[in-house]
């Protein structure tokens, strides 16, 4: 995610160039009009330059914050499982423990490549987005969260979530067949 923030740097550079030195913009103007530019920059161009700077700084700042303090893609607490399925600024979607039917990990075929996923079978799929980011619906009640860029493999994460569910329910884990 933080690599996406690098797109903010060219926006800031171009915005500052339009407002100050016009070296980059001037270079392209000379390529297009070698005998001189018949058009000058208007006030609206300065407004667009200011907008580029603001948007570029917001994108770059968000990326730096994600790099320094990344938010987990999935975590569990006493309420249930929180999964980041929305856009980058969206809150994590909550799946309460009593609405989680099953959990597991496998590799899905994605255009010939095996992609590790953690799948969650839920009883109430309307709580989750219809078009999730970083996940896909396998059927009407099962969502697969893509785990290719996670630090841990999805199977141990699924086991930890299953253990958390049992702990919340007050049951000690005695069988390793909880996660399938």
Number of C-alpha atoms within 10 A of each C-alpha: 12 17 12 11 20 16 15 22 17 13 22 22 15 20 25 17 16 19 16 9 10 15 12 12 13 14 12 12 17 12 11 11 12 10 9 10 12 7 8 7 9 8 9 9 14 15 13 14 21 19 15 21 22 16 17 23 18 15 20 22 16 18 21 17 13 16 14 9 9 12 13 11 15 17 17 18 13 12 13 20 21 18 19 23 23 18 11 13 8 9 12 20 17 19 21 19 20 13 16 17 13 16 21 21 22 17 16 16 10 9 7 7 9 12 15 22 23 23 24 22 20 22 17 15 17 10 13 18 13 13 11 16 14 15 19 18 18 13 9 13 14 18 21 24 24 20 23 15 9 13 7 10 16 22 20 14 18 21 19 15 21 21 18 21 23 15 13 15 12 9 11 10 14 7 7 10 8 15 17 12
